[in-house]
Amino acid sequence: MPEVIEQYDMSVRGKNYPGTEYFPYGYDAAYAVALALNASHTWLRENGSALRLEDYNYVTPEMTQVFLDQMDNVSYFGATGPVSFDKTGDRIGLWVIEQVFNGTDAVVGYYDPFSATFTWENSTGIIFADIDGTSVPIDAPLEVVIFHYISLPLYIATCAFATAGVLAAFAFLYFNYRFREKRVVKLSSPRLNNVIAVGCMCCYASVYVFGLDGNLVPSRAALDAVCKIRAVFLTYGFTLLFGGLLTKTWRVSVIFASAGRGDTKRVNIKDQHLFAIIAMNLMLDTVLLAAWMTLFPLKSVVLNLPEPPQDDDDIIVVARADGCDSRHLMVFMSVIYTYKGMQLLYGAFLAWETRKVKVVELNDSQYIGLSIYNVFILCAIGAPIVSIVDNQKDFVFAVVATFTIFGTSVTLAFVSVPKIQQLKNNSVTLQTCATVTQTQRTISVLPDPAAKNYAEDIARIKAELLKKTEEAEELKKKIDRAATCRETH
């Protein structure tokens, strides 16, 4: 040790090292490391370990753990006071409590963690710089949580439009029932049109549940149910709407394709067959939704939105909103989107195949194509907008509700308006024909000198036709007898 002190004196002699208040902390840190190394050396020897301190190479995990364990046990009184460490490696020592007073730091007390006691400096005291000098200031920013809910006027307005759509779908149902025996409606498969109308109602109804949040449904369990109902309404609504539209077009495609090949056998595809196809699609939807809601159910969650600009440093505004989430959400949504997208692609194929069908009441290819184009454009525009501004609840709901109502209404109009217009045109035509017939009847009662001759001519022609028919029947019998005799001989 004297040699070490002598070497130290020689290295610093003649050099002016400035003093600093942190020198004692460096001394205590080096002393703590030395104590930990000494304790580690003793532990390794007493526990029969083959490791030695000189074997440490900074990558030996066993030696590192020994050092950490022994450092936890270090405890001594150093130059800066009691020195020891907690389980996280932080030093346990005296805490100095300071306060900014008149622009300078002033020590107002100490805290001893070993005895859990405070020692206050009576010379300075604690002074609170507020109006009365007694109120305790905050020791951390105040957190204010603000929930963002969908605007009630916006929700009411969208529900009003959705209700108008539901009423329009009901009117289409009544139209199909009221005129189901009319040729225009009968050829367009009125029962399948009813399925389409019910699908439109489900899509409209999804708008109601999409706007429900904690403002209108305070129960968390009820919000969990709302999340599930959203998926069910929109999935079933899409299947019923486009299922009814595509299946009846598929029937037209099969019938006219068979006629185009020259098949003499009649193709008979009844509505029951088409209902079975729609039911199979609904069952597939049910299986997917049941697997989703059972394995990884949709639940109501509280989403943290981006923090708004802050004007007060002592207040932190936390923006939150209600939402729906589940594990593997994107996986299930991708499966459903892919499945529905394939249906739309097949619908586009059917629309192309039936584009040349001349029977107006049967050919919905143009409307199917426009409906698919309408859905594709709305999804292509709406999905990026919703993903980019998902923190603005009112805007997102307005976009989703508007696109759902608009897309459903356009498809409903494509299916119903042409039928109503054709029925109206046919009614005008029938009225015109009735007027012409009545006029002809009025004219026919007028005396005509040649009417008697016409009647005699018609009677004579009918008699000759009857005679020729009898001769033809007799000739046919003779031919049959001759053929029988030839076969006998």
NORPEBEL-V472644 format. One record per residue. N is the residue number from 1. RES is the residue in one small letter. PHI is phi in whole degrees, -180 to 180 (999 if undefined). PSI is psi as a letter, one per 20 degrees, with the letter a starting at -180 (none if undefined). OMEGA is omega in radians with two decimals (none if undefined). Layout:
n,res,phi,psi,omega
N,RES,PHI,PSI,OMEGA
N,RES,PHI,PSI,OMEGA
This chain:
n,res,phi,psi,omega
1,m,999,g,3.11
2,p,-59,h,3.14
3,e,-67,h,3.14
4,v,-65,g,-3.14
5,i,-65,h,-3.14
6,e,-65,g,3.11
7,q,-65,h,3.12
8,y,-65,g,-3.13
9,d,-63,h,3.14
10,m,-66,h,-3.09
11,s,-74,h,-3.09
12,v,-106,i,-3.08
13,r,-66,p,3.10
14,g,82,j,-3.13
15,k,-115,p,-3.09
16,n,-97,n,3.10
17,y,-87,p,-3.13
18,p,-67,q,3.11
19,g,-77,q,3.10
20,t,-149,q,-3.11
21,e,-72,i,-3.10
22,y,-92,i,3.10
23,f,-56,g,-3.13
24,p,-61,h,3.13
25,y,-69,h,3.06
26,g,-64,h,3.11
27,y,-63,g,-3.13
28,d,-64,h,3.13
29,a,-66,g,3.12
30,a,-65,h,-3.13
31,y,-67,h,3.12
32,a,-66,h,3.10
33,v,-64,g,3.13
34,a,-63,g,3.11
35,l,-63,g,3.13
36,a,-66,h,3.12
37,l,-68,g,3.10
38,n,-61,g,3.14
39,a,-66,h,3.12
40,s,-66,g,3.11
41,h,-60,g,3.13
42,t,-65,g,-3.12
43,w,-63,g,-3.14
44,l,-62,h,-3.12
45,r,-71,g,-3.08
46,e,-73,h,-3.12
47,n,-96,j,3.04
48,g,68,k,3.13
49,s,-77,q,3.10
50,a,-80,i,-3.13
51,l,-79,q,3.06
52,r,-131,r,-3.12
53,l,-58,h,-3.10
54,e,-71,i,3.11
55,d,-87,i,-3.07
56,y,-70,p,-3.12
57,n,-132,k,3.06
58,y,72,i,3.12
59,v,-128,j,3.14
60,t,-93,o,-3.06
61,p,-66,h,-3.12
62,e,-64,g,-3.14
63,m,-66,h,3.14
64,t,-62,g,3.14
65,q,-66,h,3.08
66,v,-63,g,3.12
67,f,-59,g,-3.12
68,l,-64,g,-3.14
69,d,-64,g,-3.11
70,q,-74,h,3.08
71,m,-66,h,3.08
72,d,-63,h,-3.09
73,n,-92,i,-3.13
74,v,-69,p,3.10
75,s,-157,o,3.13
76,y,-160,r,3.11
77,f,-102,o,-3.07
78,g,-103,a,-3.11
79,a,-68,h,-3.12
80,t,-105,j,3.12
81,g,113,a,-3.14
82,p,-61,p,-3.13
83,v,-123,p,3.00
84,s,-161,r,-3.02
85,f,-135,q,3.10
86,d,-91,a,-3.06
87,k,-68,i,3.12
88,t,-94,j,3.12
89,g,92,i,3.10
90,d,-79,q,-3.13
91,r,-74,p,3.02
92,i,-100,o,-3.11
93,g,-150,a,3.12
94,l,-70,p,3.09
95,w,-102,p,3.09
96,v,-98,p,-3.13
97,i,-102,o,-3.12
98,e,-120,q,3.09
99,q,-141,p,3.06
100,v,-77,o,-3.08
101,f,-130,o,-3.11
102,n,56,k,3.07
103,g,86,i,-3.14
104,t,-126,q,3.10
105,d,-80,p,3.12
106,a,-128,p,3.11
107,v,-77,p,-3.11
108,v,-114,i,3.12
109,g,175,r,-3.13
110,y,-137,q,3.06
111,y,-128,p,3.14
112,d,-102,o,-3.11
113,p,-69,h,-3.12
114,f,-72,h,3.14
115,s,-107,i,3.14
116,a,55,l,-3.13
117,t,-126,q,3.05
118,f,-103,q,3.02
119,t,-124,o,-3.06
120,w,-101,q,3.07
121,e,-86,o,-3.11
122,n,-71,i,-3.07
123,s,-69,h,-3.10
124,t,-103,g,-3.07
125,g,73,r,-3.14
126,i,-106,p,-3.13
127,i,-121,p,3.10
128,f,-95,p,-3.07
129,a,-87,m,3.03
130,d,-130,a,-3.01
131,i,-65,g,-3.06
132,d,-99,i,3.10
133,g,75,j,-3.10
134,t,-123,h,-3.09
135,s,-70,p,-3.14
136,v,-80,p,3.13
137,p,-74,r,3.12
138,i,-74,q,3.13
139,d,-102,j,3.11
140,a,-159,q,3.11
141,p,-61,q,3.13
142,l,-83,p,-3.12
143,e,-94,p,3.13
144,v,-114,o,-3.13
145,v,-96,p,3.13
146,i,-119,p,3.10
147,f,-90,p,3.09
148,h,-96,o,3.11
149,y,-111,q,3.08
150,i,-68,p,-3.11
151,s,-58,p,-3.12
152,l,-63,g,3.07
153,p,-59,h,3.11
154,l,-64,g,-3.14
155,y,-64,g,3.14
156,i,-64,g,-3.13
157,a,-64,g,3.14
158,t,-67,h,3.09
159,c,-65,h,3.10
160,a,-65,g,3.11
161,f,-66,g,3.11
162,a,-63,h,3.11
163,t,-64,h,3.07
164,a,-61,h,3.08
165,g,-66,g,3.10
166,v,-62,g,3.11
167,l,-64,h,3.09
168,a,-64,h,3.09
169,a,-65,g,3.07
170,f,-63,h,3.11
171,a,-63,h,3.10
172,f,-67,h,3.06
173,l,-61,g,3.13
174,y,-64,g,3.13
175,f,-60,g,3.14
176,n,-64,h,3.14
177,y,-72,g,-3.07
178,r,-66,h,-3.05
179,f,-116,k,-3.06
180,r,-65,h,-3.14
181,e,-91,i,3.09
182,k,-72,q,-3.07
183,r,-59,g,-3.10
184,v,-61,g,-3.10
185,v,-80,h,-3.07
186,k,-64,g,3.14
187,l,-70,h,-3.12
188,s,-89,j,3.11
189,s,61,m,-3.06
190,p,-62,h,-3.14
191,r,-68,h,3.06
192,l,-71,h,3.04
193,n,-63,h,3.07
194,n,-65,h,3.07
195,v,-62,g,3.11
196,i,-62,g,3.14
197,a,-64,g,3.11
198,v,-65,h,3.07
199,g,-61,h,3.08
200,c,-62,g,3.11
201,m,-61,g,3.12
202,c,-63,g,3.12
203,c,-65,g,3.08
204,y,-63,g,-3.12
205,a,-65,h,3.12
206,s,-62,h,3.12
207,v,-65,h,3.13
208,y,-60,g,-3.06
209,v,-79,h,3.11
210,f,-66,h,-3.11
211,g,-92,j,-3.13
212,l,-85,p,3.07
213,d,-144,a,-3.08
214,g,-63,i,3.12
215,n,-71,h,-3.12
216,l,-104,h,-3.14
217,v,-126,n,-3.05
218,p,-71,h,-3.09
219,s,-77,p,3.13
220,r,-69,h,3.10
221,a,-64,h,3.10
222,a,-66,h,3.10
223,l,-66,h,3.05
224,d,-61,g,3.11
225,a,-65,h,3.12
226,v,-61,g,3.13
227,c,-60,g,-3.13
228,k,-72,g,-3.11
229,i,-65,h,3.10
230,r,-56,g,-3.12
231,a,-65,h,-3.09
232,v,-68,g,-3.09
233,f,-60,g,-3.05
234,l,-70,h,-3.14
235,t,-67,g,3.13
236,y,-66,h,3.14
237,g,-61,g,3.12
238,f,-63,g,-3.11
239,t,-64,g,3.14
240,l,-68,g,-3.09
241,l,-65,f,-3.08
242,f,-79,h,3.05
243,g,-63,g,3.10
244,g,-64,h,-3.11
245,l,-69,g,-3.06
246,l,-79,h,-3.09
247,t,-67,g,-3.14
248,k,-70,h,3.05
249,t,-73,h,3.06
250,w,-62,h,3.10
251,r,-62,g,3.11
252,v,-62,h,-3.14
253,s,-64,g,-3.13
254,v,-66,g,-3.10
255,i,-63,g,-3.08
256,f,-75,h,3.04
257,a,-68,h,3.09
258,s,-65,g,3.11
259,a,-66,h,3.12
260,g,-67,h,3.11
261,r,-83,i,3.13
262,g,83,j,3.12
263,d,-68,p,3.12
264,t,-86,i,3.14
265,k,-74,p,-3.10
266,r,-73,p,3.09
267,v,-92,o,-3.09
268,n,-122,n,3.10
269,i,-111,o,-3.07
270,k,-85,r,3.12
271,d,-61,h,-3.14
272,q,-60,h,3.11
273,h,-65,g,-3.13
274,l,-70,h,3.07
275,f,-62,h,3.11
276,a,-65,h,3.11
277,i,-64,g,3.11
278,i,-63,g,3.13
279,a,-63,h,3.10
280,m,-64,g,3.10
281,n,-65,h,3.09
282,l,-65,h,3.09
283,m,-65,h,3.09
284,l,-64,g,3.05
285,d,-59,g,-3.11
286,t,-64,g,3.12
287,v,-64,g,-3.14
288,l,-64,g,-3.12
289,l,-67,h,3.14
290,a,-65,g,3.10
291,a,-63,g,-3.14
292,w,-64,g,-3.04
293,m,-73,i,3.12
294,t,-87,g,-3.08
295,l,-79,g,-3.09
296,f,-135,m,-2.99
297,p,-66,q,3.02
298,l,-68,p,3.14
299,k,-134,q,3.07
300,s,-75,p,3.14
301,v,-130,q,3.07
302,v,-99,o,-3.10
303,l,-97,p,3.04
304,n,-88,p,3.13
305,l,-92,r,3.08
306,p,-56,q,-3.11
307,e,-69,p,3.07
308,p,-73,r,3.11
309,p,-59,p,-3.09
310,q,-105,p,3.06
311,d,-100,h,-3.09
312,d,-118,p,-3.12
313,d,-68,h,-3.12
314,d,-88,i,-3.11
315,i,-128,p,3.06
316,i,-113,o,3.14
317,v,-92,p,3.12
318,v,-107,o,-3.13
319,a,-94,p,-3.13
320,r,-136,r,3.13
321,a,-154,q,3.09
322,d,-81,q,3.10
323,g,-154,r,3.12
324,c,-121,p,-3.12
325,d,-156,r,3.06
326,s,-161,r,3.05
327,r,-67,q,3.14
328,h,57,k,-3.14
329,l,-60,g,-3.09
330,m,-67,h,3.13
331,v,-65,g,-3.12
332,f,-67,h,3.12
333,m,-66,h,3.12
334,s,-65,g,3.11
335,v,-63,g,-3.13
336,i,-66,g,3.13
337,y,-63,g,3.13
338,t,-65,g,3.14
339,y,-62,g,3.13
340,k,-70,h,3.09
341,g,-63,h,3.09
342,m,-65,h,3.07
343,q,-63,g,3.12
344,l,-65,h,3.11
345,l,-64,g,3.10
346,y,-66,h,3.06
347,g,-63,h,3.09
348,a,-63,h,3.09
349,f,-63,g,3.11
350,l,-63,h,3.12
351,a,-62,h,3.12
352,w,-70,h,-3.11
353,e,-68,h,-3.07
354,t,-103,j,-3.05
355,r,-67,h,-3.07
356,k,-99,j,3.10
357,v,-67,p,-3.03
358,k,-88,i,-3.13
359,v,-77,o,-3.03
360,v,-62,h,-3.10
361,e,-67,h,-3.11
362,l,-97,h,-2.98
363,n,-89,n,3.06
364,d,-105,j,-3.03
365,s,-60,g,-3.13
366,q,-63,g,-3.11
367,y,-73,h,3.06
368,i,-63,g,3.12
369,g,-60,g,3.12
370,l,-67,h,3.12
371,s,-65,g,3.12
372,i,-64,g,3.10
373,y,-61,g,3.13
374,n,-63,g,3.13
375,v,-64,g,-3.12
376,f,-62,g,-3.12
377,i,-65,g,-3.13
378,l,-64,g,3.11
379,c,-67,g,-3.12
380,a,-65,h,3.13
381,i,-87,g,-3.02
382,g,-72,g,-3.07
383,a,-60,g,3.11
384,p,-63,h,-3.13
385,i,-63,g,-3.11
386,v,-65,h,-3.12
387,s,-71,h,-3.10
388,i,-79,g,-3.05
389,v,-114,l,-3.08
390,d,-68,i,3.13
391,n,-86,i,3.13
392,q,-102,n,-2.98
393,k,-62,g,-3.12
394,d,-62,g,-3.09
395,f,-67,g,-3.14
396,v,-62,g,3.13
397,f,-64,g,3.14
398,a,-62,g,3.13
399,v,-66,g,-3.11
400,v,-63,g,-3.12
401,a,-65,g,-3.12
402,t,-63,g,-3.11
403,f,-67,h,3.11
404,t,-66,g,-3.13
405,i,-65,g,-3.10
406,f,-65,g,-3.12
407,g,-62,g,3.13
408,t,-67,g,-3.11
409,s,-66,g,3.13
410,v,-64,g,3.12
411,t,-64,g,3.10
412,l,-61,h,3.12
413,a,-67,h,3.11
414,f,-61,h,-3.09
415,v,-83,h,-2.98
416,s,-95,g,-3.01
417,v,-61,g,3.12
418,p,-59,h,3.13
419,k,-66,g,3.14
420,i,-64,g,-3.13
421,q,-66,g,3.12
422,q,-65,g,3.12
423,l,-63,h,3.11
424,k,-65,g,3.13
425,n,-64,g,3.12
426,n,-64,h,3.12
427,s,-65,h,3.11
428,v,-65,g,-3.14
429,t,-64,g,3.13
430,l,-63,h,3.11
431,q,-63,h,3.13
432,t,-65,g,3.12
433,c,-62,h,3.13
434,a,-64,h,3.12
435,t,-66,g,3.13
436,v,-64,g,3.14
437,t,-63,g,3.12
438,q,-62,h,3.12
439,t,-64,g,3.13
440,q,-65,h,3.10
441,r,-64,h,3.13
442,t,-65,h,-3.12
443,i,-71,h,-3.04
444,s,-67,h,-3.13
445,v,-81,i,3.11
446,l,-71,q,-3.13
447,p,-64,p,3.12
448,d,-130,o,-3.10
449,p,-61,h,-3.06
450,a,-90,i,-3.07
451,a,-62,h,-3.13
452,k,-66,g,3.12
453,n,-61,g,3.13
454,y,-61,g,-3.12
455,a,-64,g,3.13
456,e,-64,g,3.12
457,d,-61,g,-3.12
458,i,-64,h,3.13
459,a,-66,g,3.14
460,r,-66,g,-3.13
461,i,-64,h,3.12
462,k,-64,h,3.14
463,a,-66,g,3.11
464,e,-62,g,3.14
465,l,-64,h,3.10
466,l,-64,g,3.14
467,k,-63,g,3.13
468,k,-62,h,3.13
469,t,-65,g,3.12
470,e,-65,g,3.10
471,e,-62,g,3.13
472,a,-65,h,3.11
473,e,-65,g,3.13
474,e,-65,g,3.10
475,l,-62,h,3.12
476,k,-64,h,3.11
477,k,-64,g,3.12
478,k,-61,g,-3.14
479,i,-64,h,3.12
480,d,-66,h,3.14
481,r,-67,g,3.13
482,a,-63,g,3.12
483,a,-64,h,-3.14
484,t,-69,g,3.11
485,c,-63,h,3.13
486,r,-63,h,-3.14
487,e,-70,h,-3.13
488,t,-70,g,3.14
489,h,-81,none,none
